[in-house]
Amino acid sequence: MAHTTLRTKILGLLGRHREGLTFAGVQSGLGAGRRERAKLLEELEDLERSRLVRRLKGRFLLPARSGPVRGRFVTSRPGFGFVAPADGGEDIFIPARSASGVIEGDEVEVVVKEDGRVGKPEGKVVRIVKRGSPTFLGLYRERFGAPFLQAFDSPSPDEIALKSKGRPAPAPGMIVEADRRTLAVTAVYGRPEDPGVDARVVIRRYGLADRFGEEALLEAGALPEDPGPRDFEGRRDFRGWTTVTIDGEKAQDFDDAVSVRALPGGTFLLGVHIADVAHYVRPGTALDREAFDRATSVYFPDLTLPMLPERLSNGLCSLRPAVPRLTVSALMEVDRDGRVLRSEFAPSVIRTAARLTYTSVFAIMEGNAEECRRHGGLVGDLLLMRDLARALRRRRLEAGSLDFDLVEPELIYEEGRLLAVAAAERNEAHRLIEDFMVAANVAVASFLSARKVPTLYRVHPVPAAADLEKLRDILRPLGYSLPEADKVRGQDLERVLRRAEGRPEEKFVGIQVLRAMKLAVYSPENVGHYGLAQTDYTHFTSPIRRYPDLIVHRILKSVLATGEGWETDLERAGRHSSDRERNADAAEQALVTWRIFRLLKERLGDEFAGVVVDVTKAGLIVELDDYFVEGLLAFRDLDGDRGRGRRPRRRRKLVEIGDRVRVVLVSCDPILQRMSLAPAPETDAEGKTR
C-alpha cells in the first residue's frame, strides 16, 4: 500500500469507528497481512505524532470534533439523553444540565468534549436548529396558581413555566399539550388513570396515525371482498395443497401460510405463501402513500394501529381458512441436514385448510390426544414441519446464528382491569414459524442478490469492538468468558446464551448480549445480517404490516415477470422504515411500561426480587424479575460508600452488574416511569428481620 493510500484508508476506517480500534482491529479492518504489520504500525505512529490520530487505553481513534456537531436529540432515562450525529459516528452523551429546553426529536448543535463519564463523547446543546415537535406534552402543575408543565420527553426534571392555562383550564395532575413558542396549553387529555388516556397520549407522543384519510378509505372500499377468476390468471394454483396459518390466539391478520411435502429421496418441499398485498396496493395511490408514512403496524395490548385499512389487513389480504387468497409463494427443497438445495418463487393462489394457533400446534407436537383427534388430517403434515424446522434451526445455529429467546411481558386483564403481568409463552410452534420465515427471507434475498437486482435488505452490522469489550467485562464476574473483542464470532456469543439457559442469570445474560449488538435496519447496501449469520437477508414475509416487505414483493414480482427490478428510492425507503420501526417499538414498550408501573403503584412497600442491570451516578438500576421494568436503588440508601470502580459497598460486599438483589418498592410514578427502590431488610435463618 502506498503511503498516502494507507493513510487515507486508516483515517476512513477510524472515521467509521468513532469509538476507536485496537491495532488488531485496524489490521483486520484493512485486511492487512502479517507482512504489512510493521508498515501499518509505523503509519499509525506517524499519524499519532501528527495529531491526526490519538491513542487511548490501547485504542486508536480520531480526535474529538473541534466544531459543533449537528444531530438528533434522543432521550433515554430521565436525567440524560444522547445526540445521534447526522454524519454518523458514535452517539454523544448529554447530561440533563446540558440539555435545557430540549426534547426528544429536536435537531440540535452540540459542543463535544473528548471523554465523558460514561465512556462516550460528552457534549452540551448550544442551539436548537429545528424543533422535532411544535408542542410539549406532559403533566400540568400549579404553584401558587401559576401554571407549569413537566414535559415527558425532556431529560431535565425541571418544570417549564407556562404563560397561559388555556380554556377551559386543566386541573393539576392532568396530561396536557402546550405550544413551545407561546407556552400556552392547547389541549387537555385528562387524568392519567382515565380509561383510554394512556393510549391516546402514547399515540400523540410518538406521532402515530390512528385513522386513515378519506381517499385511502375510498380506494380500499372499492376493492372486492374476495378475489375472482380473473385475479387467478397467470398464477400457480396451490389450492389443492394442504396449507395452514399458525398464529397467536388473538391474531387478526394472517399474512403467511405454510405447507410441507415429503419428496422422493428424503428431502422436504417447504412452501411459504405470503399475502400478495402488492396486487392491491399500487404505487402512487393514496393507500400506498399512507402505508409508506406509517411503514409498520403498531400493536398495543388492546389496540392495533394497522399499516393498511381493515378491508385489506383483516379481509382481502388475510389468509382466512377455506377461501381463495392471492399470494406470492417461495418453494424451497430442503434436505434433512437443513440445507436449501433449490428455491423458486411465483405469484400464486391458495386456500388454507385451517387457522391454527401456536398452542394447538405445540400440543400436537407433544402428542396431545385431543388436539390430534381435532386436527386429524393435519397431524402428519405438522409433524413433518416440526422435523424440517428442527433441521433448519440446527444448521443455522451451527453457522453462528444467535438464538435470542427473550421473554416478553404479557398483560393479564379481567373485565378491562389489569390484574397481573406474566411472561409471554413461547414454544416450539413459535420457533417453527420463525425458522420457515427466515428460510424464505434468505431465499428471496439470495435470489435477488445473485441477479444483482437492487433491493431493500434487512441488515445487521457487526457489533462495535467497544461494545463487545464492555460485554466481556460484564459477563466475566458471572463466569462467562469471551475472546478479545476483535476475535468474537457469532458462535462465541451463542455459546454464552446456551450456557446461561436455565440459570438464574439467563434473562440478564440475554439482554446484555442483545445490548452489545447494533440495531438491525433496512438498507439497499447489503452488509449481511450478523445476528442470523446470513450474507443475504431481507424481509419478505409480512407485507400487511411492514412496508419494506411490500417493496421487496414489488421487486420480486417485477423480476419474475420481466427479468428486471422495480425502481424506487431504496435509500429513502430504508431510512424512513427503520426510523418508523424504532418509533413503533418505543411506543409499544412505553404503553406496556406505563400500565405495569400503574399496577405496581398499588404495591408500595412490597418486596421484590431483581437484578442489577446498570450503574449510574445516582445509584444502581435494578430490573424487577416478574415485571420487566427498572427502578433506581440510590447509593444514599446503601450502607457504606460507592467503593471502587463505581461499585457500591453494601455490608462489605461489592455489588456488581448482574448481582441478584431484594428490594422494597418505595415510590412509583407511572407517567414519568420513574421508580425508587430501597434495600430489603435482611432476615436470619428463622425469617426474622435483623
Secondary structure as UniProt FT lines:
FT   HELIX           3..16
FT   TURN            18..19
FT   HELIX           23..30
FT   HELIX           34..36
FT   HELIX           37..49
FT   TURN            50..51
FT   STRAND          54..56
FT   TURN            57..58
FT   STRAND          59..61
FT   STRAND          69..75
FT   TURN            78..79
FT   STRAND          80..85
FT   TURN            86..87
FT   STRAND          92..95
FT   HELIX           96..98
FT   TURN            100..101
FT   TURN            104..105
FT   STRAND          107..113
FT   TURN            117..118
FT   STRAND          122..130
FT   STRAND          135..143
FT   TURN            144..145
FT   STRAND          146..151
FT   TURN            152..153
FT   STRAND          160..161
FT   TURN            172..173
FT   STRAND          175..179
FT   TURN            180..182
FT   STRAND          184..190
FT   TURN            192..193
FT   TURN            195..196
FT   HELIX           197..205
FT   TURN            206..207
FT   HELIX           214..221
FT   HELIX           229..232
FT   TURN            233..234
FT   STRAND          236..237
FT   TURN            239..240
FT   STRAND          244..247
FT   TURN            249..250
FT   STRAND          256..262
FT   TURN            264..265
FT   STRAND          268..275
FT   HELIX           277..279
FT   TURN            283..284
FT   HELIX           286..294
FT   STRAND          298..300
FT   TURN            301..302
FT   STRAND          303..305
FT   HELIX           311..316
FT   STRAND          324..334
FT   TURN            336..337
FT   STRAND          340..352
FT   STRAND          354..357
FT   HELIX           358..365
FT   TURN            366..367
FT   HELIX           369..374
FT   HELIX           376..378
FT   HELIX           379..398
FT   TURN            399..400
FT   STRAND          409..414
FT   TURN            415..416
FT   STRAND          417..423
FT   HELIX           428..450
FT   TURN            451..452
FT   STRAND          457..460
FT   HELIX           465..475
FT   HELIX           476..478
FT   HELIX           485..487
FT   HELIX           490..500
FT   TURN            501..502
FT   TURN            504..505
FT   HELIX           506..516
FT   STRAND          521..523
FT   TURN            530..533
FT   TURN            543..545
FT   HELIX           547..562
FT   HELIX           570..600
FT   HELIX           601..603
FT   TURN            604..605
FT   STRAND          607..615
FT   STRAND          619..624
FT   TURN            625..627
FT   STRAND          630..634
FT   HELIX           635..637
FT   HELIX           644..646
FT   STRAND          649..650
FT   TURN            651..652
FT   STRAND          653..654
FT   TURN            657..658
FT   STRAND          660..669
FT   TURN            670..673
FT   STRAND          674..679
FT   TURN            685..686
//
